[in-house]
Amino acid sequence: MRPSIPSKANALPAKWTAILRNWAAGEEVTAIGAQNMRVVEDAFIYRLVWALEAVRTRRVS
């Protein structure tokens, strides 16, 4: 669905799995990198949660 797909300007970097792994492991922001926190906030906190909630809502209905 369009809201959960990142725009080309906000596309996931090639190393997104490492960023996600570090964030989920509780690494410090300085270790993840301030520039990568935008990926965490946009893709993992906002879009992923939104998409999961959309799937859950659709399943209930």
N, CA, C and O atoms as a GROMACS GRO file, in nm:
protein
  244
    1MET      N    1   0.084  -0.117   0.000
    1MET     CA    2   0.000   0.000   0.000
    1MET      C    3   0.089   0.124   0.000
    1MET      O    4   0.196   0.125   0.061
    2ARG      N    5   0.044   0.226  -0.067
    2ARG     CA    6   0.125   0.345  -0.086
    2ARG      C    7   0.180   0.406   0.043
    2ARG      O    8   0.298   0.438   0.046
    3PRO      N    9   0.104   0.425   0.148
    3PRO     CA   10   0.163   0.489   0.266
    3PRO      C   11   0.277   0.410   0.330
    3PRO      O   12   0.361   0.469   0.399
    4SER      N   13   0.281   0.279   0.310
    4SER     CA   14   0.386   0.201   0.374
    4SER      C   15   0.506   0.178   0.284
    4SER      O   16   0.603   0.114   0.326
    5ILE      N   17   0.503   0.228   0.162
    5ILE     CA   18   0.616   0.214   0.070
    5ILE      C   19   0.700   0.342   0.075
    5ILE      O   20   0.647   0.450   0.049
    6PRO      N   21   0.828   0.333   0.108
    6PRO     CA   22   0.909   0.454   0.115
    6PRO      C   23   0.926   0.518  -0.023
    6PRO      O   24   0.933   0.448  -0.124
    7SER      N   25   0.930   0.649  -0.026
    7SER     CA   26   0.955   0.719  -0.152
    7SER      C   27   1.100   0.696  -0.194
    7SER      O   28   1.182   0.650  -0.114
    8LYS      N   29   1.130   0.727  -0.319
    8LYS     CA   30   1.267   0.707  -0.366
    8LYS      C   31   1.366   0.793  -0.287
    8LYS      O   32   1.481   0.755  -0.268
    9ALA      N   33   1.319   0.909  -0.241
    9ALA     CA   34   1.406   0.995  -0.161
    9ALA      C   35   1.434   0.933  -0.025
    9ALA      O   36   1.538   0.959   0.036
   10ASN      N   37   1.342   0.849   0.024
   10ASN     CA   38   1.358   0.786   0.154
   10ASN      C   39   1.374   0.635   0.142
   10ASN      O   40   1.338   0.561   0.233
   11ALA      N   41   1.428   0.588   0.030
   11ALA     CA   42   1.446   0.445   0.009
   11ALA      C   43   1.539   0.387   0.115
   11ALA      O   44   1.628   0.455   0.166
   12LEU      N   45   1.518   0.260   0.146
   12LEU     CA   46   1.603   0.194   0.244
   12LEU      C   47   1.746   0.181   0.191
   12LEU      O   48   1.766   0.147   0.074
   13PRO      N   49   1.844   0.208   0.275
   13PRO     CA   50   1.982   0.191   0.232
   13PRO      C   51   2.016   0.042   0.219
   13PRO      O   52   1.944  -0.043   0.271
   14ALA      N   53   2.123   0.013   0.150
   14ALA     CA   54   2.162  -0.126   0.127
   14ALA      C   55   2.186  -0.200   0.260
   14ALA      O   56   2.161  -0.320   0.267
   15LYS      N   57   2.232  -0.131   0.361
   15LYS     CA   58   2.263  -0.196   0.489
   15LYS      C   59   2.150  -0.182   0.591
   15LYS      O   60   2.176  -0.175   0.711
   16TRP      N   61   2.025  -0.178   0.545
   16TRP     CA   62   1.912  -0.158   0.635
   16TRP      C   63   1.898  -0.270   0.737
   16TRP      O   64   1.851  -0.246   0.848
   17THR      N   65   1.936  -0.392   0.702
   17THR     CA   66   1.924  -0.502   0.798
   17THR      C   67   2.018  -0.482   0.917
   17THR      O   68   1.981  -0.513   1.031
   18ALA      N   69   2.137  -0.432   0.892
   18ALA     CA   70   2.231  -0.404   1.001
   18ALA      C   71   2.180  -0.291   1.089
   18ALA      O   72   2.194  -0.296   1.211
   19ILE      N   73   2.120  -0.190   1.028
   19ILE     CA   74   2.064  -0.078   1.104
   19ILE      C   75   1.951  -0.129   1.193
   19ILE      O   76   1.946  -0.095   1.311
   20LEU      N   77   1.862  -0.211   1.138
   20LEU     CA   78   1.751  -0.266   1.215
   20LEU      C   79   1.802  -0.355   1.328
   20LEU      O   80   1.753  -0.348   1.440
   21ARG      N   81   1.901  -0.438   1.299
   21ARG     CA   82   1.958  -0.527   1.401
   21ARG      C   83   2.018  -0.447   1.516
   21ARG      O   84   1.996  -0.479   1.633
   22ASN      N   85   2.093  -0.344   1.483
   22ASN     CA   86   2.155  -0.260   1.587
   22ASN      C   87   2.050  -0.187   1.670
   22ASN      O   88   2.062  -0.180   1.792
   23TRP      N   89   1.950  -0.134   1.605
   23TRP     CA   90   1.844  -0.061   1.676
   23TRP      C   91   1.766  -0.155   1.768
   23TRP      O   92   1.739  -0.121   1.883
   24ALA      N   93   1.730  -0.273   1.717
   24ALA     CA   94   1.653  -0.370   1.796
   24ALA      C   95   1.737  -0.423   1.913
   24ALA      O   96   1.682  -0.462   2.016
   25ALA      N   97   1.868  -0.426   1.896
   25ALA     CA   98   1.957  -0.474   2.003
   25ALA      C   99   1.980  -0.367   2.109
   25ALA      O  100   2.043  -0.395   2.212
   26GLY      N  101   1.931  -0.245   2.086
   26GLY     CA  102   1.945  -0.140   2.185
   26GLY      C  103   2.074  -0.062   2.177
   26GLY      O  104   2.117   0.000   2.275
   27GLU      N  105   2.137  -0.063   2.061
   27GLU     CA  106   2.261   0.013   2.043
   27GLU      C  107   2.236   0.162   2.063
   27GLU      O  108   2.125   0.210   2.041
   28GLU      N  109   2.338   0.232   2.103
   28GLU     CA  110   2.332   0.377   2.119
   28GLU      C  111   2.312   0.444   1.983
   28GLU      O  112   2.355   0.391   1.880
   29VAL      N  113   2.248   0.559   1.983
   29VAL     CA  114   2.228   0.636   1.860
   29VAL      C  115   2.362   0.669   1.796
   29VAL      O  116   2.374   0.670   1.673
   30THR      N  117   2.462   0.696   1.877
   30THR     CA  118   2.594   0.728   1.822
   30THR      C  119   2.653   0.608   1.748
   30THR      O  120   2.726   0.626   1.650
   31ALA      N  121   2.623   0.486   1.792
   31ALA     CA  122   2.673   0.366   1.724
   31ALA      C  123   2.596   0.340   1.595
   31ALA      O  124   2.653   0.298   1.495
   32ILE      N  125   2.466   0.367   1.598
   32ILE     CA  126   2.383   0.348   1.478
   32ILE      C  127   2.412   0.456   1.376
   32ILE      O  128   2.415   0.429   1.256
   33GLY      N  129   2.435   0.575   1.423
   33GLY     CA  130   2.462   0.689   1.335
   33GLY      C  131   2.340   0.777   1.325
   33GLY      O  132   2.229   0.730   1.298
   34ALA      N  133   2.360   0.904   1.346
   34ALA     CA  134   2.248   0.999   1.341
   34ALA      C  135   2.178   0.996   1.206
   34ALA      O  136   2.056   1.010   1.199
   35GLN      N  137   2.253   0.979   1.097
   35GLN     CA  138   2.194   0.976   0.964
   35GLN      C  139   2.106   0.853   0.946
   35GLN      O  140   2.010   0.856   0.868
   36ASN      N  141   2.136   0.744   1.016
   36ASN     CA  142   2.057   0.622   1.005
   36ASN      C  143   1.932   0.625   1.094
   36ASN      O  144   1.841   0.544   1.075
   37MET      N  145   1.928   0.716   1.189
   37MET     CA  146   1.810   0.725   1.274
   37MET      C  147   1.688   0.771   1.195
   37MET      O  148   1.575   0.741   1.233
   38ARG      N  149   1.708   0.842   1.086
   38ARG     CA  150   1.596   0.880   0.998
   38ARG      C  151   1.534   0.755   0.939
   38ARG      O  152   1.411   0.746   0.927
   39VAL      N  153   1.616   0.658   0.901
   39VAL     CA  154   1.566   0.530   0.849
   39VAL      C  155   1.487   0.458   0.958
   39VAL      O  156   1.378   0.407   0.933
   40VAL      N  157   1.543   0.455   1.079
   40VAL     CA  158   1.476   0.388   1.191
   40VAL      C  159   1.340   0.453   1.216
   40VAL      O  160   1.240   0.383   1.227
   41GLU      N  161   1.337   0.584   1.225
   41GLU     CA  162   1.212   0.653   1.254
   41GLU      C  163   1.110   0.637   1.143
   41GLU      O  164   0.994   0.608   1.169
   42ASP      N  165   1.152   0.655   1.019
   42ASP     CA  166   1.059   0.653   0.907
   42ASP      C  167   1.015   0.511   0.871
   42ASP      O  168   0.896   0.484   0.862
   43ALA      N  169   1.110   0.422   0.852
   43ALA     CA  170   1.077   0.288   0.803
   43ALA      C  171   1.032   0.193   0.912
   43ALA      O  172   0.934   0.121   0.895
   44PHE      N  173   1.102   0.191   1.024
   44PHE     CA  174   1.077   0.088   1.125
   44PHE      C  175   0.975   0.133   1.231
   44PHE      O  176   0.895   0.052   1.276
   45ILE      N  177   0.978   0.258   1.269
   45ILE     CA  178   0.885   0.302   1.373
   45ILE      C  179   0.751   0.341   1.311
   45ILE      O  180   0.646   0.297   1.358
   46TYR      N  181   0.753   0.423   1.207
   46TYR     CA  182   0.627   0.471   1.151
   46TYR      C  183   0.567   0.373   1.050
   46TYR      O  184   0.458   0.321   1.073
   47ARG      N  185   0.636   0.347   0.941
   47ARG     CA  186   0.576   0.270   0.831
   47ARG      C  187   0.551   0.123   0.866
   47ARG      O  188   0.447   0.069   0.830
   48LEU      N  189   0.644   0.059   0.935
   48LEU     CA  190   0.626  -0.082   0.968
   48LEU      C  191   0.509  -0.100   1.064
   48LEU      O  192   0.426  -0.189   1.045
   49VAL      N  193   0.502  -0.016   1.165
   49VAL     CA  194   0.392  -0.025   1.261
   49VAL      C  195   0.259   0.006   1.193
   49VAL      O  196   0.159  -0.061   1.219
   50TRP      N  197   0.258   0.106   1.107
   50TRP     CA  198   0.136   0.142   1.033
   50TRP      C  199   0.091   0.025   0.947
   50TRP      O  200  -0.028  -0.008   0.944
   51ALA      N  201   0.184  -0.038   0.877
   51ALA     CA  202   0.149  -0.150   0.789
   51ALA      C  203   0.097  -0.269   0.868
   51ALA      O  204   0.000  -0.333   0.827
   52LEU      N  205   0.160  -0.299   0.981
   52LEU     CA  206   0.112  -0.411   1.064
   52LEU      C  207  -0.028  -0.384   1.118
   52LEU      O  208  -0.111  -0.475   1.122
   53GLU      N  209  -0.054  -0.262   1.159
   53GLU     CA  210  -0.187  -0.227   1.209
   53GLU      C  211  -0.291  -0.234   1.097
   53GLU      O  212  -0.404  -0.276   1.121
   54ALA      N  213  -0.254  -0.193   0.977
   54ALA     CA  214  -0.345  -0.202   0.863
   54ALA      C  215  -0.380  -0.348   0.832
   54ALA      O  216  -0.495  -0.380   0.803
   55VAL      N  217  -0.282  -0.436   0.838
   55VAL     CA  218  -0.305  -0.579   0.814
   55VAL      C  219  -0.396  -0.635   0.923
   55VAL      O  220  -0.489  -0.709   0.893
   56ARG      N  221  -0.369  -0.600   1.048
   56ARG     CA  222  -0.451  -0.650   1.160
   56ARG      C  223  -0.596  -0.602   1.146
   56ARG      O  224  -0.689  -0.681   1.164
   57THR      N  225  -0.614  -0.476   1.113
   57THR     CA  226  -0.748  -0.420   1.097
   57THR      C  227  -0.822  -0.487   0.983
   57THR      O  228  -0.941  -0.518   0.994
   58ARG      N  229  -0.752  -0.508   0.872
   58ARG     CA  230  -0.816  -0.574   0.757
   58ARG      C  231  -0.856  -0.716   0.790
   58ARG      O  232  -0.961  -0.763   0.747
   59ARG      N  233  -0.771  -0.784   0.866
   59ARG     CA  234  -0.802  -0.923   0.904
   59ARG      C  235  -0.927  -0.929   0.993
   59ARG      O  236  -1.010  -1.019   0.978
   60VAL      N  237  -0.939  -0.835   1.085
   60VAL     CA  238  -1.054  -0.832   1.175
   60VAL      C  239  -1.182  -0.806   1.097
   60VAL      O  240  -1.286  -0.866   1.126
   61SER      N  241  -1.175  -0.719   0.998
   61SER     CA  242  -1.294  -0.687   0.920
   61SER      C  243  -1.323  -0.796   0.820
   61SER      O  244  -1.420  -0.788   0.744
   0.00000   0.00000   0.00000
